[in-house]
Amino acid sequence: MFRFIRPTLNEFIDLLFPQLCFGCDKPLEFSEKVLCTPCRINLPETGHHCEPYDQNLLNKFAGKVPIQFLASYLYFNKGGIVQKLIHGIKYKGYKEAAKEIASWYGHQLKLENRFVKDIDVILGVPLHKSRLQQRGYNQADWIADGLAESLGIPFRTDVLIRQQFKASQTHKNRLERWENVKTVFAVVDKESIKGKHVLVVDDVLTTGATLEACAQELLKAGCGAVSVITLAVAGK
Ligand SMILES: [Zn+2]
């Protein structure tokens, strides 16, 4: 009997308090999540995963650290829907939305499975403890979890850590700042990544310095290869 009551009750609650589309604020249909269908269809997808060897993105890492495969799901444009989504994910607690959207990408990646088929483990770029306490969650982990679940690949949060900053960055030049960032990541479980292909996940790809630092640490610790996926990258 309860089986029949539950969906009806949920539908009734949705009727009273409909969830709104993150993009256009229209009430969502029962089957829609985060975005209404028109907003979802109009997402500025990069299509990177269909052409990952023909992309300028990898140049960010060229000569610094070998990245096997790099893709961002969406273009981030000022004032656009992706900026709104990222802001919500980072600062307004919409972590489930992060996971949901990441799973949409995961399903696409699965279809183009030549790029993700070798990945053994998925990690989010860690936050340092104080930031994690302040925010209450790590958005990169929620994105990583969404990808991991949809791809059927293990997701770990206990492999890579971000240590506290030891020095203030304010009075340092660019190189010194970079050196400082480089030292903040540490692999705490080397065994679990030994020889493995690790996918590192973050919310937005900007300079690539953070992801580069993670990749370097992972490779130093003995992992076989590193690939990178972010939810968004600056628009063309
Ligand atoms: Zn909408």
Residues whose N, C-alpha, C, O or C-beta is under 5 A from the ligand:
A	BS01	ZN	C21 G23 C24 D25 C36 C39
